[in-house]
């Protein structure tokens, strides 16, 4: 028999209790919702920082360095590293945990690797719930490192208070940033591996490109780091702190959190409706109805309408 979630242990920062709770939300366990309801009043104090960008940019290295720097300030750190999921097996690489060995043994750092489970935004649906658990457990900073898949990282902006986009000099990342929409979601750009040839030109190109952002969006800083050597990390921390102060003062932070909660509620509704709709019986009905559609006797819209009408009250 599986052990039930230990709410008191989570609130006290017990690592085993935290790990078990995150497993519940990852596995969509029936107990998870009741647990999250109980923990919710204890959330809202941690700063959630999204670290995103293309593969090979050094996101894990920068995340590790940021965690170590925050630890030197005495802060407790939660790290959620979202890894890609195989579309065939559902398994994940979960390699970020290996790359974060420098802080993994620190008792003030909790690291959890999570599979994206095919979510097109690069974030597991359970990521928000996991962040809430870490928030309630007393973490000061929650670093969410997303799958580096270029075009599909945009939902990190809805899940984080600050979004840091990590790029590298080679491979035309500035142009890729424009195509992926990262121009709009980035609160701070970090040109990592800035000791490589072409780094200064890449920074200048990115800075020029940023001039074409929407007029109502503030111009983000573009910082240089060599994360593998710890160079520029302190400057990133200062830039994050300055950004947080600014959005807290001008009301942007409150607006972002309202939008995040609206999105979260909508996701919960969709998840509940999907679960209630796709019972085994309705799956069988769908399969049977497809034949009628293929024969031209019904349309896909007729079948969808019939299925939706029979959902009933959502529990």
N, C-alpha and C positions, 0 to 999 in steps of 0.2 A: 504493500500500500504506500503510495507516494505521500511524503510529508507535506502538510499544509503550509501555506506561506506564513512567515513569522513577522507580523506587522511591527511588533515592538522591536524585534531585532533589526529590521530595516531602518526604523527611525533612530535606532541607536548606532547605526553605521556598521552593523555586523556584516562582514563580507560574504559569509556563507548564505545568510538570509537574503542579501541583495542578489546574489547569483541565482538562487532558487526562484526568486520573484521574477527576474528577467527571463528565466527559462519558461515560467508560466505564460508570460505574455507572448514570447516567441512561438510557443506551441498552441497558442489560442485556447488555453485551458479554461474550462468554465469558471474556475475560481478567480481568474485574472481580473475580471471586471469588478468584483466585490473588493478585491485587494486595492485596485486603483481608486475606487470610490473612497476608501478609507484613507489612502495616502494623499489624495488630492489637496486637502486643506493645508498640508505641510509642504506644498510645492510653491514655486514662484520666486525663490531667492537666488538660485544659481544662475550664473551667466552661461548661456549656451553659445558656443563658438563653432561655426561650421568651417571645416577645412576641405576645400575641393579643388579640382583641377585635373588636367590630363594625366594619363599613366606616365610614370617615370619622372614626374616633376619633383619628387622628394617629399610628398605629403606626410608620409609616416615619420620620416626623419624630423621634419619641422614640428609635427605634433609632439613627438618625444621631447624635443628641445624646449618647446613651449611648456609642456607639463613639468619638466625639471625646473624651469625658471619660475613658474608659479609656486612650485614646492619650496623653493628658496625663500619665497615670501610667506610661507606658512599656510598656504591654501591647500585644501583637499581637492583632488582632481578625479573626475570620472572621464574615461575615454570610451567612446563607442566607435569601433572601427568596422565599417560596413564593407563586406567583401562581396565580389560577384558570385552569383549562384549559377550553377550549370543548368541550362534549359532542359537537359536530358535527365539528369539524376536528382536535381534539386540540391546537390551538395555544393559546398563553398570552399574556396581556397583557404580562407582564414589565415593568410600569411602575415597580416599586419602585427599580430600578436608576437610573432617571431622577431620582427624588426623593431619592436619596442622593448627589447630586453633590458635596456638601460634603466627603465623606470618600473618595470613589471614587479620587482621585488620590494618596491617602496610601499610601506603600509598605508601611506597617504594617497596612493594612486590605485584606482580600481579600473581595470581594462576589461572590456567585453568585446569580442569579435562577434559580429552578427552577419548572417547571410542576407543579401538583398532580396532573395526569393523572387527574382524576376521583376521586381517593381521597376517600371520604366524611369522613375525619377532617381534611381540609384540608392534610395533609402528603403530599408525594410519597413513595412507597415508598423512593426513593433518598435521602431526606433523612438518614436515620440513617447510611447509608454515606458520604455527603458530609461529615457532621459528623465521622466517624471519620478521613477523609482530612485534614480541617483540623486535627483534634486531633493526628494523627501529624506534621503539618507544623510543629508548634511554636506553634500559636495558643494564647493564654492564655484568651481569652474567645470563645465561639461564640454569636452572637445568631441565633436562628431566629425570623423573623417569619412568621406563618402567614396563610393566606387568611382574611379577615374575613367569615365566612359564618354567624356567630351560633351555630347549633345544632350545628355539626359540627367544632368545633375541639378537642374534648376529648382527642384523643390526643397533644396537645402536652405534657400532663402526664407521659406515659410516656416522652417523648423528651428532656425537659429536667431539669436539676437545680433550676432555679428558674423558676416560671411567673408572668409579669407580665400581668395583664389590664388593658387600657387601655379606659376608658369616657369618655364626654362628658356634659355636663349635660343636654342636650336628648334627646329621643326615647325617654325611659323606659328607659335602659340598665340601671338597677338591677333592674327587673323582668325585662328580657330576660336578665340574668345568671342569675337564678334559674331561668328556663325552660330555659336552655341547659346548665345544670349547671356553669356557670363558678364558681358558689359553692364547689364542692368542689375544683376544680382550682387555683384562684388561691392563690398564696403571697403575692402582693402586688397590691393594686388601685391603679391610677393614674387619678385623675380629671383628664384632660387638658382643655385649653381652659378652665381654671378661672377665667379672667377674664370668662367669659360670664355673663349673667344666669341665676340659678337654680343656679349651681355649688355654693354652700354647702348649699342645700336638698338637692341630689342627693347630696352627700357624707353628709349626715345620714341621708338615706333609706337609702343603701347600708349605712352603719354599723349602722343599726337592723336591716336585713335580715340582716346577717351574724351577728347574735345567734342566729339560728335554724339556723346550721350544725350539722353533726353534733358531738356533744359531744366526740368524740375528736380533732377537728381544731382546731389552733391558730387563733386569730383573726388574720387577716391585717391588716396596716396598710393604711390608705386614705390615699394621698398626693395632693397637688394639684400639677399642673404646667401650664405654658404652654410646651409643647415648642418651638413656633415661635420663642420668645424665649429659650429655654434656662432658663426659670425652673423651679425645683424639681427639676432633673435631678440635682444633687449629692445632694439628699435621697434620691432613688431609688437612687443608687449606694450610699449609706450603708445604706439599708434592705436592699438585696440582700446586702451584705457581712454585715450583722448576722444575716440569715436563714441565710446559708450557714454562719456560725460556729455558730449554734444547732443546725442539723440535723446538722452534723458532730459536735458534742459529744454529742447525744442518740441517735445511731445511725440517725436517719432517712435520712441521706444514703446510708449503706451499704445500707439496706433498699430505697431507691428504685432504686439502681443494680442490685441483684439483680433486682428486678422488671422493670427495663428490659431487662436481658439475657435474662430468661426470655421476655419478649414478643418480643424480637428473634429469638431462636432459633425460636420458634413461627412467626414470619413467614417465616423462611428455609425452614422445613419446608413450609409451605403453598405458597410460591412454587415450590419444587422439584417438589412433587407436582403442582401445576397444570401446570407446564411439561411434565412427563413424561406426564401424562394426555392433554392436548389436542394430540395429534399430528394432522396432516392426516387420517390414516386414521380416527382416533376421531371427529373432527369430522364426517366423512362418515357414519360409523356412527350418530352421534347424529341427524343429519338424517334418515337412513333410518328410524330407530327411532321418530321422532316420528309418522310416519304410522300406524304400528301402534298407538301410544297413542291417537291421535285416532279410530281405528276401534274402539277399545274392546277390542283384542286383547291389549294389555299395559298395565301401569300405569307411571307415571313412576318408581316405586320399583324395579320390575324392571329397567328400562333402566339406572338409576343404579348398581344393584348389579352388573350385568354389566360396566359400564365400569370400575368401581373394582376388581373382581376381576382385571382384565387389566392393571393398572398394572405389576406386577412390582416387583423391587427398585429403590429410588430411587437414582439415581446423583448 
